[in-house]
Amino acid sequence: MEKKYDWSNLPFDYSVTPWRFIAKYKDGAWDDGTLSDDPVCHISECSTVIQYSQTCFDGFKAYRTKDDKVVIFRMDLNEERFENSSKRLGIPVFPKEKFMEAVIQVVKANIDLVPPYESGATLYVRPVVYGTSACLGVHPAEEYELRIFVMPVGSYYSDGIKPISLCVSDYDRAAPRGTGDIKSGLNYAMSLYAGLLAHEAGFAENLYLDPATRTKVEEAGGANILFITKDGKFVTPKSTSILPSVTRRSLVYVAQHYLNMEVEERTVLFDEVESFEECSLCGTAAVLSPVGRIVAGDKEILFPTGMQTVGPVVKKLYDTLIGIQRGTIPAPDGWLFEVEG
Ligand SMILES: *Cc1c(COP(=O)(O)O)cnc(C)c1O
């Protein structure tokens, strides 16, 4: 299964890699799990994942640093989020320590697929858990499978960072006390059609407002949002139905502690967005995706930074966080988990 990778031109896409970790839950307990070379799930047609979407996932990256170490970025936060997502869906939690050991085990087993530092590519880690036992009535499954698999993915910006356009969706992403704060396929299934409409209309992504009042900014379909004010403050929406992005939380820390910026995590009214200087989405995949334009019905907001260039503050945030992840800027204690080659 040796495959030659063109590290500098990798897409952000799934590819089968040699080893994944699989654990099973049965008779009220998780087993220890094991590495497997089987990339296919063998489950009942009436499993709770297929019938009732009983599944959640997470996503983070392993990087090769400049001095050729392999590090995993803040996976303790991903583990915590995966735990919360599991609980909210009635899925038994896989133990924390075993989860982190399993991640390291999988990365080690596929260590040759962690892309070289210079390529800007990374190894994406995808844990997923799902109900496997058949059940027609609506209740949690009795049996589950957890998989942790990895794949090398390209840098989002092999041709340089370019700003994107967003459109405010007519649809809502998550109910006020719903599942917006967990990372689950169900939050993505309902975004697919809205995403198709946005793409057809020439937008990169949808921006969602709060469903209760449709006056506040929440987030994009798969990324949080942040703004920079004219006087250089970092502003990001606070809401219980936003997915707690590890990238956003890391950027808040970077803004405060590395760039000496003032940070406001608060309600952000859509009406104030036009007063901001810079705007960007953030998430593991792209780290930051600068936004040049937001359209809502017949209203169009053009940020002063335009559609050609990245704003100076977003650029600084990007360079600093990437530097921390890749070991060229000292990381805060506990942010990088080293994988012993
Ligand atoms: C995964 C995800 C994000 C980004 O979270 P990161 O931890 O930064 O990758 C943002 N919004 C949604 C809805 C997500 O699913």
The ligand as an SDF file (V2000), in Angstrom:
LIG
                    3D

 15 15  0  0  0  0  0  0  0  0999 V2000
  -15.0220   21.7620   13.5230 C   0  0  0  0  0  0  0  0  0  0  0  0
  -15.8520   22.9860   13.4600 C   0  0  0  0  0  0  0  0  0  0  0  0
  -15.2980   24.2660   13.6470 C   0  0  0  0  0  0  0  0  0  0  0  0
  -13.8180   24.4940   13.8110 C   0  0  0  0  0  0  0  0  0  0  0  0
  -13.3250   23.9470   14.9940 O   0  0  0  0  0  0  0  0  0  0  0  0
  -11.7510   23.6830   15.1460 P   0  0  0  0  0  0  0  0  0  0  0  0
  -11.6310   22.9880   16.4490 O   0  0  0  0  0  0  0  0  0  0  0  0
  -11.0960   24.9980   15.1490 O   0  0  0  0  0  0  0  0  0  0  0  0
  -11.3560   22.8580   13.9910 O   0  0  0  0  0  0  0  0  0  0  0  0
  -16.1590   25.3450   13.6440 C   0  0  0  0  0  0  0  0  0  0  0  0
  -17.4870   25.2130   13.4380 N   0  0  0  0  0  0  0  0  0  0  0  0
  -18.0500   24.0040   13.2490 C   0  0  0  0  0  0  0  0  0  0  0  0
  -19.5110   23.9150   13.0470 C   0  0  0  0  0  0  0  0  0  0  0  0
  -17.2650   22.8510   13.2630 C   0  0  0  0  0  0  0  0  0  0  0  0
  -17.8220   21.6680   13.0680 O   0  0  0  0  0  0  0  0  0  0  0  0
  1  2  1  0
  2  3  1  0
  2 14  2  0
  3  4  1  0
  3 10  2  0
  4  5  1  0
  5  6  1  0
  6  7  2  0
  6  8  1  0
  6  9  1  0
 10 11  1  0
 11 12  2  0
 12 13  1  0
 12 14  1  0
 14 15  1  0
M  END
$$$$
